[in-house]
Amino acid sequence: RDAAYFQTQLLIVQKEEEWIELQAEEFDFMAATGDLNEIEEVNANCILMANLQQASTSGTQHNKAPIYDTDGSAE
């Protein structure tokens, strides 16, 4: 086998290693994106809960106690 053959084989192996590294980076990116989506969902839920709490304590009440639907009329 000559030097050109080994050079070609070396280039093939290097390209395969680069491909494996690229796939690992893509996997890390996808995992980070999934984490970001989960964080955004939690943040949205917290904002919604805060808005609901604020709405339930505002209005004509003077003591700012939460308003509960005790008779089930809101269903």
PDB file of N, CA, C, O and CB in Angstrom:
ATOM      1  N   ARG A   1       0.853  -1.179   0.000  1.00  0.00           N
ATOM      2  CA  ARG A   1       0.000   0.000   0.000  1.00  0.00           C
ATOM      3  C   ARG A   1       0.895   1.237   0.000  1.00  0.00           C
ATOM      4  O   ARG A   1       1.935   1.282   0.657  1.00  0.00           O
ATOM      5  CB  ARG A   1      -0.968   0.001   1.230  1.00  0.00           C
ATOM      6  N   ASP A   2       0.466   2.207  -0.736  1.00  0.00           N
ATOM      7  CA  ASP A   2       1.293   3.401  -0.855  1.00  0.00           C
ATOM      8  C   ASP A   2       0.801   4.511   0.062  1.00  0.00           C
ATOM      9  O   ASP A   2      -0.227   4.367   0.724  1.00  0.00           O
ATOM     10  CB  ASP A   2       1.314   3.887  -2.295  1.00  0.00           C
ATOM     11  N   ALA A   3       1.521   5.597   0.098  1.00  0.00           N
ATOM     12  CA  ALA A   3       1.218   6.720   0.984  1.00  0.00           C
ATOM     13  C   ALA A   3      -0.115   7.374   0.627  1.00  0.00           C
ATOM     14  O   ALA A   3      -0.829   7.841   1.514  1.00  0.00           O
ATOM     15  CB  ALA A   3       2.338   7.755   0.925  1.00  0.00           C
ATOM     16  N   ALA A   4      -0.453   7.412  -0.645  1.00  0.00           N
ATOM     17  CA  ALA A   4      -1.710   8.035  -1.067  1.00  0.00           C
ATOM     18  C   ALA A   4      -2.904   7.269  -0.499  1.00  0.00           C
ATOM     19  O   ALA A   4      -3.891   7.878  -0.087  1.00  0.00           O
ATOM     20  CB  ALA A   4      -1.796   8.092  -2.609  1.00  0.00           C
ATOM     21  N   TYR A   5      -2.822   5.958  -0.475  1.00  0.00           N
ATOM     22  CA  TYR A   5      -3.902   5.138   0.082  1.00  0.00           C
ATOM     23  C   TYR A   5      -4.097   5.455   1.561  1.00  0.00           C
ATOM     24  O   TYR A   5      -5.218   5.677   2.018  1.00  0.00           O
ATOM     25  CB  TYR A   5      -3.602   3.634  -0.109  1.00  0.00           C
ATOM     26  N   PHE A   6      -2.987   5.473   2.304  1.00  0.00           N
ATOM     27  CA  PHE A   6      -3.084   5.756   3.736  1.00  0.00           C
ATOM     28  C   PHE A   6      -3.560   7.182   4.006  1.00  0.00           C
ATOM     29  O   PHE A   6      -4.283   7.435   4.970  1.00  0.00           O
ATOM     30  CB  PHE A   6      -1.737   5.528   4.405  1.00  0.00           C
ATOM     31  N   GLN A   7      -3.148   8.103   3.148  1.00  0.00           N
ATOM     32  CA  GLN A   7      -3.613   9.484   3.276  1.00  0.00           C
ATOM     33  C   GLN A   7      -5.128   9.546   3.070  1.00  0.00           C
ATOM     34  O   GLN A   7      -5.829  10.243   3.803  1.00  0.00           O
ATOM     35  CB  GLN A   7      -2.888  10.405   2.259  1.00  0.00           C
ATOM     36  N   THR A   8      -5.623   8.823   2.081  1.00  0.00           N
ATOM     37  CA  THR A   8      -7.058   8.778   1.812  1.00  0.00           C
ATOM     38  C   THR A   8      -7.811   8.154   2.984  1.00  0.00           C
ATOM     39  O   THR A   8      -8.851   8.664   3.400  1.00  0.00           O
ATOM     40  CB  THR A   8      -7.336   7.993   0.523  1.00  0.00           C
ATOM     41  N   GLN A   9      -7.289   7.057   3.510  1.00  0.00           N
ATOM     42  CA  GLN A   9      -7.926   6.398   4.656  1.00  0.00           C
ATOM     43  C   GLN A   9      -7.955   7.324   5.871  1.00  0.00           C
ATOM     44  O   GLN A   9      -8.946   7.376   6.599  1.00  0.00           O
ATOM     45  CB  GLN A   9      -7.188   5.091   5.003  1.00  0.00           C
ATOM     46  N   LEU A  10      -6.857   8.053   6.084  1.00  0.00           N
ATOM     47  CA  LEU A  10      -6.785   8.997   7.198  1.00  0.00           C
ATOM     48  C   LEU A  10      -7.841  10.089   7.042  1.00  0.00           C
ATOM     49  O   LEU A  10      -8.503  10.449   8.015  1.00  0.00           O
ATOM     50  CB  LEU A  10      -5.377   9.622   7.290  1.00  0.00           C
ATOM     51  N   LEU A  11      -8.005  10.616   5.839  1.00  0.00           N
ATOM     52  CA  LEU A  11      -9.014  11.644   5.592  1.00  0.00           C
ATOM     53  C   LEU A  11     -10.426  11.102   5.833  1.00  0.00           C
ATOM     54  O   LEU A  11     -11.278  11.801   6.382  1.00  0.00           O
ATOM     55  CB  LEU A  11      -8.891  12.176   4.157  1.00  0.00           C
ATOM     56  N   ILE A  12     -10.667   9.867   5.426  1.00  0.00           N
ATOM     57  CA  ILE A  12     -11.985   9.260   5.651  1.00  0.00           C
ATOM     58  C   ILE A  12     -12.272   9.155   7.140  1.00  0.00           C
ATOM     59  O   ILE A  12     -13.367   9.494   7.587  1.00  0.00           O
ATOM     60  CB  ILE A  12     -12.065   7.867   4.994  1.00  0.00           C
ATOM     61  N   VAL A  13     -11.298   8.689   7.907  1.00  0.00           N
ATOM     62  CA  VAL A  13     -11.474   8.550   9.356  1.00  0.00           C
ATOM     63  C   VAL A  13     -11.695   9.916   9.995  1.00  0.00           C
ATOM     64  O   VAL A  13     -12.541  10.056  10.879  1.00  0.00           O
ATOM     65  CB  VAL A  13     -10.249   7.854   9.992  1.00  0.00           C
ATOM     66  N   GLN A  14     -10.946  10.922   9.560  1.00  0.00           N
ATOM     67  CA  GLN A  14     -11.114  12.269  10.114  1.00  0.00           C
ATOM     68  C   GLN A  14     -12.513  12.803   9.825  1.00  0.00           C
ATOM     69  O   GLN A  14     -13.138  13.406  10.697  1.00  0.00           O
ATOM     70  CB  GLN A  14     -10.054  13.226   9.540  1.00  0.00           C
ATOM     71  N   LYS A  15     -13.003  12.589   8.623  1.00  0.00           N
ATOM     72  CA  LYS A  15     -14.354  13.044   8.274  1.00  0.00           C
ATOM     73  C   LYS A  15     -15.401  12.324   9.123  1.00  0.00           C
ATOM     74  O   LYS A  15     -16.369  12.940   9.569  1.00  0.00           O
ATOM     75  CB  LYS A  15     -14.634  12.811   6.771  1.00  0.00           C
ATOM     76  N   GLU A  16     -15.211  11.026   9.346  1.00  0.00           N
ATOM     77  CA  GLU A  16     -16.151  10.281  10.188  1.00  0.00           C
ATOM     78  C   GLU A  16     -16.138  10.819  11.618  1.00  0.00           C
ATOM     79  O   GLU A  16     -17.193  10.948  12.240  1.00  0.00           O
ATOM     80  CB  GLU A  16     -15.807   8.779  10.182  1.00  0.00           C
ATOM     81  N   GLU A  17     -14.954  11.133  12.143  1.00  0.00           N
ATOM     82  CA  GLU A  17     -14.857  11.685  13.495  1.00  0.00           C
ATOM     83  C   GLU A  17     -15.533  13.055  13.568  1.00  0.00           C
ATOM     84  O   GLU A  17     -16.214  13.364  14.546  1.00  0.00           O
ATOM     85  CB  GLU A  17     -13.379  11.795  13.928  1.00  0.00           C
ATOM     86  N   GLU A  18     -15.344  13.874  12.532  1.00  0.00           N
ATOM     87  CA  GLU A  18     -16.008  15.179  12.491  1.00  0.00           C
ATOM     88  C   GLU A  18     -17.524  15.000  12.456  1.00  0.00           C
ATOM     89  O   GLU A  18     -18.253  15.756  13.099  1.00  0.00           O
ATOM     90  CB  GLU A  18     -15.535  15.993  11.264  1.00  0.00           C
ATOM     91  N   TRP A  19     -18.000  14.005  11.707  1.00  0.00           N
ATOM     92  CA  TRP A  19     -19.437  13.747  11.618  1.00  0.00           C
ATOM     93  C   TRP A  19     -19.985  13.322  12.974  1.00  0.00           C
ATOM     94  O   TRP A  19     -21.056  13.772  13.380  1.00  0.00           O
ATOM     95  CB  TRP A  19     -19.731  12.667  10.561  1.00  0.00           C
ATOM     96  N   ILE A  20     -19.257  12.460  13.674  1.00  0.00           N
ATOM     97  CA  ILE A  20     -19.686  12.023  15.006  1.00  0.00           C
ATOM     98  C   ILE A  20     -19.728  13.213  15.951  1.00  0.00           C
ATOM     99  O   ILE A  20     -20.671  13.353  16.730  1.00  0.00           O
ATOM    100  CB  ILE A  20     -18.742  10.927  15.559  1.00  0.00           C
ATOM    101  N   GLU A  21     -18.719  14.067  15.890  1.00  0.00           N
ATOM    102  CA  GLU A  21     -18.687  15.260  16.748  1.00  0.00           C
ATOM    103  C   GLU A  21     -19.852  16.191  16.411  1.00  0.00           C
ATOM    104  O   GLU A  21     -20.489  16.742  17.308  1.00  0.00           O
ATOM    105  CB  GLU A  21     -17.339  16.010  16.590  1.00  0.00           C
ATOM    106  N   LEU A  22     -20.127  16.364  15.128  1.00  0.00           N
ATOM    107  CA  LEU A  22     -21.242  17.205  14.708  1.00  0.00           C
ATOM    108  C   LEU A  22     -22.565  16.637  15.221  1.00  0.00           C
ATOM    109  O   LEU A  22     -23.421  17.386  15.692  1.00  0.00           O
ATOM    110  CB  LEU A  22     -21.274  17.333  13.174  1.00  0.00           C
ATOM    111  N   GLN A  23     -22.733  15.334  15.134  1.00  0.00           N
ATOM    112  CA  GLN A  23     -23.956  14.716  15.636  1.00  0.00           C
ATOM    113  C   GLN A  23     -24.092  14.928  17.141  1.00  0.00           C
ATOM    114  O   GLN A  23     -25.194  15.180  17.629  1.00  0.00           O
ATOM    115  CB  GLN A  23     -23.974  13.218  15.307  1.00  0.00           C
ATOM    116  N   ALA A  24     -22.990  14.829  17.881  1.00  0.00           N
ATOM    117  CA  ALA A  24     -23.028  15.051  19.328  1.00  0.00           C
ATOM    118  C   ALA A  24     -23.409  16.493  19.631  1.00  0.00           C
ATOM    119  O   ALA A  24     -24.189  16.748  20.549  1.00  0.00           O
ATOM    120  CB  ALA A  24     -21.666  14.713  19.969  1.00  0.00           C
ATOM    121  N   GLU A  25     -22.865  17.441  18.866  1.00  0.00           N
ATOM    122  CA  GLU A  25     -23.203  18.852  19.063  1.00  0.00           C
ATOM    123  C   GLU A  25     -24.684  19.098  18.750  1.00  0.00           C
ATOM    124  O   GLU A  25     -25.358  19.844  19.460  1.00  0.00           O
ATOM    125  CB  GLU A  25     -22.310  19.752  18.176  1.00  0.00           C
ATOM    126  N   GLU A  26     -25.180  18.468  17.687  1.00  0.00           N
ATOM    127  CA  GLU A  26     -26.596  18.611  17.350  1.00  0.00           C
ATOM    128  C   GLU A  26     -27.475  18.040  18.461  1.00  0.00           C
ATOM    129  O   GLU A  26     -28.503  18.625  18.800  1.00  0.00           O
ATOM    130  CB  GLU A  26     -26.906  17.912  16.015  1.00  0.00           C
ATOM    131  N   PHE A  27     -27.077  16.908  19.024  1.00  0.00           N
ATOM    132  CA  PHE A  27     -27.839  16.309  20.120  1.00  0.00           C
ATOM    133  C   PHE A  27     -27.859  17.247  21.320  1.00  0.00           C
ATOM    134  O   PHE A  27     -28.908  17.454  21.930  1.00  0.00           O
ATOM    135  CB  PHE A  27     -27.242  14.943  20.516  1.00  0.00           C
ATOM    136  N   ASP A  28     -26.698  17.817  21.662  1.00  0.00           N
ATOM    137  CA  ASP A  28     -26.635  18.764  22.776  1.00  0.00           C
ATOM    138  C   ASP A  28     -27.537  19.964  22.519  1.00  0.00           C
ATOM    139  O   ASP A  28     -28.229  20.434  23.422  1.00  0.00           O
ATOM    140  CB  ASP A  28     -25.189  19.230  23.006  1.00  0.00           C
ATOM    141  N   PHE A  29     -27.527  20.459  21.278  1.00  0.00           N
ATOM    142  CA  PHE A  29     -28.365  21.598  20.924  1.00  0.00           C
ATOM    143  C   PHE A  29     -29.844  21.253  21.077  1.00  0.00           C
ATOM    144  O   PHE A  29     -30.621  22.037  21.620  1.00  0.00           O
ATOM    145  CB  PHE A  29     -28.073  22.052  19.489  1.00  0.00           C
ATOM    146  N   MET A  30     -30.222  20.075  20.594  1.00  0.00           N
ATOM    147  CA  MET A  30     -31.622  19.659  20.690  1.00  0.00           C
ATOM    148  C   MET A  30     -32.038  19.492  22.150  1.00  0.00           C
ATOM    149  O   MET A  30     -33.156  19.845  22.525  1.00  0.00           O
ATOM    150  CB  MET A  30     -31.847  18.345  19.921  1.00  0.00           C
ATOM    151  N   ALA A  31     -31.139  18.954  22.970  1.00  0.00           N
ATOM    152  CA  ALA A  31     -31.445  18.794  24.391  1.00  0.00           C
ATOM    153  C   ALA A  31     -31.610  20.157  25.049  1.00  0.00           C
ATOM    154  O   ALA A  31     -32.519  20.355  25.856  1.00  0.00           O
ATOM    155  CB  ALA A  31     -30.340  17.986  25.102  1.00  0.00           C
ATOM    156  N   ALA A  32     -30.728  21.101  24.704  1.00  0.00           N
ATOM    157  CA  ALA A  32     -30.819  22.449  25.273  1.00  0.00           C
ATOM    158  C   ALA A  32     -32.107  23.131  24.825  1.00  0.00           C
ATOM    159  O   ALA A  32     -32.741  23.839  25.608  1.00  0.00           O
ATOM    160  CB  ALA A  32     -29.596  23.297  24.863  1.00  0.00           C
ATOM    161  N   THR A  33     -32.491  22.923  23.579  1.00  0.00           N
ATOM    162  CA  THR A  33     -33.731  23.502  23.068  1.00  0.00           C
ATOM    163  C   THR A  33     -34.931  22.946  23.821  1.00  0.00           C
ATOM    164  O   THR A  33     -35.859  23.687  24.146  1.00  0.00           O
ATOM    165  CB  THR A  33     -33.875  23.231  21.565  1.00  0.00           C
ATOM    166  N   GLY A  34     -34.918  21.660  24.097  1.00  0.00           N
ATOM    167  CA  GLY A  34     -35.995  21.048  24.871  1.00  0.00           C
ATOM    168  C   GLY A  34     -36.069  21.621  26.270  1.00  0.00           C
ATOM    169  O   GLY A  34     -37.157  21.881  26.785  1.00  0.00           O
ATOM    170  N   ASP A  35     -34.894  21.821  26.895  1.00  0.00           N
ATOM    171  CA  ASP A  35     -34.861  22.426  28.227  1.00  0.00           C
ATOM    172  C   ASP A  35     -35.416  23.844  28.179  1.00  0.00           C
ATOM    173  O   ASP A  35     -36.162  24.252  29.070  1.00  0.00           O
ATOM    174  CB  ASP A  35     -33.424  22.433  28.785  1.00  0.00           C
ATOM    175  N   LEU A  36     -35.054  24.594  27.142  1.00  0.00           N
ATOM    176  CA  LEU A  36     -35.532  25.969  27.007  1.00  0.00           C
ATOM    177  C   LEU A  36     -37.052  26.000  26.857  1.00  0.00           C
ATOM    178  O   LEU A  36     -37.722  26.840  27.459  1.00  0.00           O
ATOM    179  CB  LEU A  36     -34.865  26.655  25.802  1.00  0.00           C
ATOM    180  N   ASN A  37     -37.589  25.091  26.060  1.00  0.00           N
ATOM    181  CA  ASN A  37     -39.048  25.033  25.896  1.00  0.00           C
ATOM    182  C   ASN A  37     -39.734  24.736  27.219  1.00  0.00           C
ATOM    183  O   ASN A  37     -40.781  25.309  27.524  1.00  0.00           O
ATOM    184  CB  ASN A  37     -39.432  23.971  24.858  1.00  0.00           C
ATOM    185  N   GLU A  38     -39.146  23.838  28.008  1.00  0.00           N
ATOM    186  CA  GLU A  38     -39.731  23.508  29.310  1.00  0.00           C
ATOM    187  C   GLU A  38     -39.678  24.712  30.247  1.00  0.00           C
ATOM    188  O   GLU A  38     -40.636  24.976  30.973  1.00  0.00           O
ATOM    189  CB  GLU A  38     -39.000  22.310  29.944  1.00  0.00           C
ATOM    190  N   ILE A  39     -38.569  25.436  30.234  1.00  0.00           N
ATOM    191  CA  ILE A  39     -38.432  26.632  31.077  1.00  0.00           C
ATOM    192  C   ILE A  39     -39.457  27.685  30.667  1.00  0.00           C
ATOM    193  O   ILE A  39     -40.083  28.310  31.523  1.00  0.00           O
ATOM    194  CB  ILE A  39     -36.997  27.212  30.981  1.00  0.00           C
ATOM    195  N   GLU A  40     -39.629  27.882  29.361  1.00  0.00           N
ATOM    196  CA  GLU A  40     -40.606  28.858  28.879  1.00  0.00           C
ATOM    197  C   GLU A  40     -42.024  28.466  29.295  1.00  0.00           C
ATOM    198  O   GLU A  40     -42.831  29.331  29.636  1.00  0.00           O
ATOM    199  CB  GLU A  40     -40.521  28.989  27.351  1.00  0.00           C
ATOM    200  N   GLU A  41     -42.327  27.174  29.268  1.00  0.00           N
ATOM    201  CA  GLU A  41     -43.658  26.722  29.676  1.00  0.00           C
ATOM    202  C   GLU A  41     -43.880  26.969  31.165  1.00  0.00           C
ATOM    203  O   GLU A  41     -44.958  27.407  31.569  1.00  0.00           O
ATOM    204  CB  GLU A  41     -43.841  25.229  29.352  1.00  0.00           C
ATOM    205  N   VAL A  42     -42.873  26.693  31.975  1.00  0.00           N
ATOM    206  CA  VAL A  42     -42.988  26.940  33.415  1.00  0.00           C
ATOM    207  C   VAL A  42     -43.168  28.432  33.676  1.00  0.00           C
ATOM    208  O   VAL A  42     -43.998  28.822  34.497  1.00  0.00           O
ATOM    209  CB  VAL A  42     -41.743  26.408  34.167  1.00  0.00           C
ATOM    210  N   ASN A  43     -42.392  29.271  32.980  1.00  0.00           N
ATOM    211  CA  ASN A  43     -42.528  30.722  33.143  1.00  0.00           C
ATOM    212  C   ASN A  43     -43.929  31.191  32.762  1.00  0.00           C
ATOM    213  O   ASN A  43     -44.522  32.014  33.459  1.00  0.00           O
ATOM    214  CB  ASN A  43     -41.480  31.456  32.296  1.00  0.00           C
ATOM    215  N   ALA A  44     -44.455  30.674  31.664  1.00  0.00           N
ATOM    216  CA  ALA A  44     -45.806  31.058  31.238  1.00  0.00           C
ATOM    217  C   ALA A  44     -46.836  30.646  32.282  1.00  0.00           C
ATOM    218  O   ALA A  44     -47.769  31.396  32.567  1.00  0.00           O
ATOM    219  CB  ALA A  44     -46.149  30.422  29.876  1.00  0.00           C
ATOM    220  N   ASN A  45     -46.668  29.460  32.851  1.00  0.00           N
ATOM    221  CA  ASN A  45     -47.600  29.007  33.891  1.00  0.00           C
ATOM    222  C   ASN A  45     -47.516  29.889  35.128  1.00  0.00           C
ATOM    223  O   ASN A  45     -48.540  30.206  35.734  1.00  0.00           O
ATOM    224  CB  ASN A  45     -47.314  27.550  34.270  1.00  0.00           C
ATOM    225  N   CYS A  46     -46.305  30.288  35.509  1.00  0.00           N
ATOM    226  CA  CYS A  46     -46.142  31.166  36.679  1.00  0.00           C
ATOM    227  C   CYS A  46     -46.796  32.525  36.440  1.00  0.00           C
ATOM    228  O   CYS A  46     -47.446  33.069  37.333  1.00  0.00           O
ATOM    229  CB  CYS A  46     -44.648  31.351  37.009  1.00  0.00           C
ATOM    230  N   ILE A  47     -46.626  33.068  35.248  1.00  0.00           N
ATOM    231  CA  ILE A  47     -47.240  34.356  34.917  1.00  0.00           C
ATOM    232  C   ILE A  47     -48.757  34.229  34.940  1.00  0.00           C
ATOM    233  O   ILE A  47     -49.447  35.103  35.465  1.00  0.00           O
ATOM    234  CB  ILE A  47     -46.762  34.854  33.533  1.00  0.00           C
ATOM    235  N   LEU A  48     -49.279  33.144  34.373  1.00  0.00           N
ATOM    236  CA  LEU A  48     -50.722  32.920  34.384  1.00  0.00           C
ATOM    237  C   LEU A  48     -51.247  32.827  35.811  1.00  0.00           C
ATOM    238  O   LEU A  48     -52.266  33.434  36.140  1.00  0.00           O
ATOM    239  CB  LEU A  48     -51.073  31.645  33.608  1.00  0.00           C
ATOM    240  N   MET A  49     -50.557  32.073  36.657  1.00  0.00           N
ATOM    241  CA  MET A  49     -50.993  31.929  38.047  1.00  0.00           C
ATOM    242  C   MET A  49     -50.953  33.268  38.773  1.00  0.00           C
ATOM    243  O   MET A  49     -51.855  33.580  39.551  1.00  0.00           O
ATOM    244  CB  MET A  49     -50.118  30.907  38.780  1.00  0.00           C
ATOM    245  N   ALA A  50     -49.907  34.062  38.523  1.00  0.00           N
ATOM    246  CA  ALA A  50     -49.810  35.374  39.160  1.00  0.00           C
ATOM    247  C   ALA A  50     -50.948  36.279  38.698  1.00  0.00           C
ATOM    248  O   ALA A  50     -51.537  37.000  39.503  1.00  0.00           O
ATOM    249  CB  ALA A  50     -48.450  36.026  38.850  1.00  0.00           C
ATOM    250  N   ASN A  51     -51.257  36.240  37.404  1.00  0.00           N
ATOM    251  CA  ASN A  51     -52.363  37.050  36.883  1.00  0.00           C
ATOM    252  C   ASN A  51     -53.701  36.604  37.460  1.00  0.00           C
ATOM    253  O   ASN A  51     -54.545  37.436  37.794  1.00  0.00           O
ATOM    254  CB  ASN A  51     -52.405  36.972  35.357  1.00  0.00           C
ATOM    255  N   LEU A  52     -53.893  35.299  37.576  1.00  0.00           N
ATOM    256  CA  LEU A  52     -55.137  34.797  38.168  1.00  0.00           C
ATOM    257  C   LEU A  52     -55.250  35.203  39.631  1.00  0.00           C
ATOM    258  O   LEU A  52     -56.326  35.583  40.093  1.00  0.00           O
ATOM    259  CB  LEU A  52     -55.213  33.272  38.039  1.00  0.00           C
ATOM    260  N   GLN A  53     -54.147  35.122  40.354  1.00  0.00           N
ATOM    261  CA  GLN A  53     -54.167  35.512  41.765  1.00  0.00           C
ATOM    262  C   GLN A  53     -54.468  37.001  41.898  1.00  0.00           C
ATOM    263  O   GLN A  53     -55.245  37.410  42.761  1.00  0.00           O
ATOM    264  CB  GLN A  53     -52.822  35.175  42.445  1.00  0.00           C
ATOM    265  N   GLN A  54     -53.847  37.810  41.036  1.00  0.00           N
ATOM    266  CA  GLN A  54     -54.088  39.251  41.080  1.00  0.00           C
ATOM    267  C   GLN A  54     -55.548  39.548  40.744  1.00  0.00           C
ATOM    268  O   GLN A  54     -56.174  40.389  41.389  1.00  0.00           O
ATOM    269  CB  GLN A  54     -53.145  39.993  40.102  1.00  0.00           C
ATOM    270  N   ALA A  55     -56.089  38.867  39.746  1.00  0.00           N
ATOM    271  CA  ALA A  55     -57.482  39.096  39.361  1.00  0.00           C
ATOM    272  C   ALA A  55     -58.437  38.665  40.461  1.00  0.00           C
ATOM    273  O   ALA A  55     -59.480  39.287  40.661  1.00  0.00           O
ATOM    274  CB  ALA A  55     -57.806  38.353  38.069  1.00  0.00           C
ATOM    275  N   SER A  56     -58.085  37.605  41.173  1.00  0.00           N
ATOM    276  CA  SER A  56     -59.002  37.116  42.204  1.00  0.00           C
ATOM    277  C   SER A  56     -58.980  37.983  43.452  1.00  0.00           C
ATOM    278  O   SER A  56     -59.898  37.904  44.268  1.00  0.00           O
ATOM    279  CB  SER A  56     -58.659  35.690  42.571  1.00  0.00           C
ATOM    280  N   THR A  57     -57.958  38.805  43.618  1.00  0.00           N
ATOM    281  CA  THR A  57     -57.891  39.657  44.807  1.00  0.00           C
ATOM    282  C   THR A  57     -58.206  41.111  44.496  1.00  0.00           C
ATOM    283  O   THR A  57     -58.227  41.940  45.406  1.00  0.00           O
ATOM    284  CB  THR A  57     -56.522  39.562  45.438  1.00  0.00           C
ATOM    285  N   SER A  58     -58.453  41.443  43.228  1.00  0.00           N
ATOM    286  CA  SER A  58     -58.769  42.832  42.890  1.00  0.00           C
ATOM    287  C   SER A  58     -60.277  43.009  42.802  1.00  0.00           C
ATOM    288  O   SER A  58     -61.035  42.044  42.898  1.00  0.00           O
ATOM    289  CB  SER A  58     -58.098  43.243  41.557  1.00  0.00           C
ATOM    290  N   GLY A  59     -60.694  44.225  42.623  1.00  0.00           N
ATOM    291  CA  GLY A  59     -62.122  44.481  42.483  1.00  0.00           C
ATOM    292  C   GLY A  59     -62.661  45.251  43.665  1.00  0.00           C
ATOM    293  O   GLY A  59     -62.016  46.165  44.179  1.00  0.00           O
ATOM    294  N   THR A  60     -63.851  44.872  44.088  1.00  0.00           N
ATOM    295  CA  THR A  60     -64.537  45.639  45.127  1.00  0.00           C
ATOM    296  C   THR A  60     -64.214  45.170  46.537  1.00  0.00           C
ATOM    297  O   THR A  60     -64.661  45.786  47.505  1.00  0.00           O
ATOM    298  CB  THR A  60     -66.015  45.571  44.911  1.00  0.00           C
ATOM    299  N   GLN A  61     -63.457  44.104  46.673  1.00  0.00           N
ATOM    300  CA  GLN A  61     -63.127  43.650  48.021  1.00  0.00           C
ATOM    301  C   GLN A  61     -62.164  44.620  48.685  1.00  0.00           C
ATOM    302  O   GLN A  61     -61.257  45.154  48.047  1.00  0.00           O
ATOM    303  CB  GLN A  61     -62.523  42.238  47.986  1.00  0.00           C
ATOM    304  N   HIS A  62     -62.374  44.837  49.968  1.00  0.00           N
ATOM    305  CA  HIS A  62     -61.503  45.742  50.706  1.00  0.00           C
ATOM    306  C   HIS A  62     -60.412  45.001  51.456  1.00  0.00           C
ATOM    307  O   HIS A  62     -59.349  45.567  51.711  1.00  0.00           O
ATOM    308  CB  HIS A  62     -62.312  46.568  51.670  1.00  0.00           C
ATOM    309  N   ASN A  63     -60.648  43.762  51.812  1.00  0.00           N
ATOM    310  CA  ASN A  63     -59.653  43.037  52.595  1.00  0.00           C
ATOM    311  C   ASN A  63     -58.655  42.273  51.724  1.00  0.00           C
ATOM    312  O   ASN A  63     -57.722  41.670  52.257  1.00  0.00           O
ATOM    313  CB  ASN A  63     -60.344  42.077  53.531  1.00  0.00           C
ATOM    314  N   LYS A  64     -58.823  42.282  50.421  1.00  0.00           N
ATOM    315  CA  LYS A  64     -57.945  41.635  49.453  1.00  0.00           C
ATOM    316  C   LYS A  64     -57.828  40.132  49.657  1.00  0.00           C
ATOM    317  O   LYS A  64     -56.838  39.531  49.242  1.00  0.00           O
ATOM    318  CB  LYS A  64     -56.584  42.251  49.519  1.00  0.00           C
ATOM    319  N   ALA A  65     -58.801  39.526  50.277  1.00  0.00           N
ATOM    320  CA  ALA A  65     -58.811  38.073  50.432  1.00  0.00           C
ATOM    321  C   ALA A  65     -59.203  37.438  49.099  1.00  0.00           C
ATOM    322  O   ALA A  65     -59.984  38.023  48.349  1.00  0.00           O
ATOM    323  CB  ALA A  65     -59.791  37.634  51.568  1.00  0.00           C
ATOM    324  N   PRO A  66     -58.681  36.262  48.795  1.00  0.00           N
ATOM    325  CA  PRO A  66     -59.035  35.612  47.528  1.00  0.00           C
ATOM    326  C   PRO A  66     -60.530  35.337  47.431  1.00  0.00           C
ATOM    327  O   PRO A  66     -61.192  35.077  48.436  1.00  0.00           O
ATOM    328  CB  PRO A  66     -58.262  34.307  47.371  1.00  0.00           C
ATOM    329  N   ILE A  67     -61.051  35.398  46.214  1.00  0.00           N
ATOM    330  CA  ILE A  67     -62.457  35.123  45.953  1.00  0.00           C
ATOM    331  C   ILE A  67     -62.563  33.663  45.534  1.00  0.00           C
ATOM    332  O   ILE A  67     -61.905  33.245  44.582  1.00  0.00           O
ATOM    333  CB  ILE A  67     -63.043  36.084  44.852  1.00  0.00           C
ATOM    334  N   TYR A  68     -63.368  32.897  46.220  1.00  0.00           N
ATOM    335  CA  TYR A  68     -63.552  31.488  45.901  1.00  0.00           C
ATOM    336  C   TYR A  68     -64.973  31.252  45.421  1.00  0.00           C
ATOM    337  O   TYR A  68     -65.912  31.904  45.878  1.00  0.00           O
ATOM    338  CB  TYR A  68     -63.239  30.602  47.120  1.00  0.00           C
ATOM    339  N   ASP A  69     -65.120  30.328  44.510  1.00  0.00           N
ATOM    340  CA  ASP A  69     -66.428  29.955  43.984  1.00  0.00           C
ATOM    341  C   ASP A  69     -66.972  28.825  44.850  1.00  0.00           C
ATOM    342  O   ASP A  69     -66.827  27.653  44.503  1.00  0.00           O
ATOM    343  CB  ASP A  69     -66.341  29.527  42.473  1.00  0.00           C
ATOM    344  N   THR A  70     -67.591  29.165  45.964  1.00  0.00           N
ATOM    345  CA  THR A  70     -68.030  28.152  46.916  1.00  0.00           C
ATOM    346  C   THR A  70     -69.306  27.448  46.497  1.00  0.00           C
ATOM    347  O   THR A  70     -69.548  26.318  46.922  1.00  0.00           O
ATOM    348  CB  THR A  70     -68.228  28.772  48.256  1.00  0.00           C
ATOM    349  N   ASP A  71     -70.130  28.085  45.674  1.00  0.00           N
ATOM    350  CA  ASP A  71     -71.388  27.440  45.297  1.00  0.00           C
ATOM    351  C   ASP A  71     -71.315  26.734  43.945  1.00  0.00           C
ATOM    352  O   ASP A  71     -72.305  26.148  43.506  1.00  0.00           O
ATOM    353  CB  ASP A  71     -72.496  28.463  45.270  1.00  0.00           C
ATOM    354  N   GLY A  72     -70.166  26.778  43.280  1.00  0.00           N
ATOM    355  CA  GLY A  72     -69.990  26.085  42.009  1.00  0.00           C
ATOM    356  C   GLY A  72     -70.632  26.766  40.832  1.00  0.00           C
ATOM    357  O   GLY A  72     -70.768  26.146  39.778  1.00  0.00           O
ATOM    358  N   SER A  73     -71.035  28.020  40.961  1.00  0.00           N
ATOM    359  CA  SER A  73     -71.737  28.705  39.873  1.00  0.00           C
ATOM    360  C   SER A  73     -70.827  29.036  38.699  1.00  0.00           C
ATOM    361  O   SER A  73     -71.318  29.309  37.604  1.00  0.00           O
ATOM    362  CB  SER A  73     -72.370  29.974  40.389  1.00  0.00           C
ATOM    363  N   ALA A  74     -69.521  29.016  38.900  1.00  0.00           N
ATOM    364  CA  ALA A  74     -68.606  29.360  37.817  1.00  0.00           C
ATOM    365  C   ALA A  74     -68.370  28.188  36.873  1.00  0.00           C
ATOM    366  O   ALA A  74     -67.750  28.366  35.824  1.00  0.00           O
ATOM    367  CB  ALA A  74     -67.284  29.835  38.385  1.00  0.00           C
ATOM    368  N   GLU A  75     -68.838  27.023  37.209  1.00  0.00           N
ATOM    369  CA  GLU A  75     -68.597  25.844  36.370  1.00  0.00           C
ATOM    370  C   GLU A  75     -69.511  25.795  35.180  1.00  0.00           C
ATOM    371  O   GLU A  75     -69.432  24.864  34.379  1.00  0.00           O
ATOM    372  CB  GLU A  75     -68.761  24.587  37.171  1.00  0.00           C
TER     373      GLU A  75
END
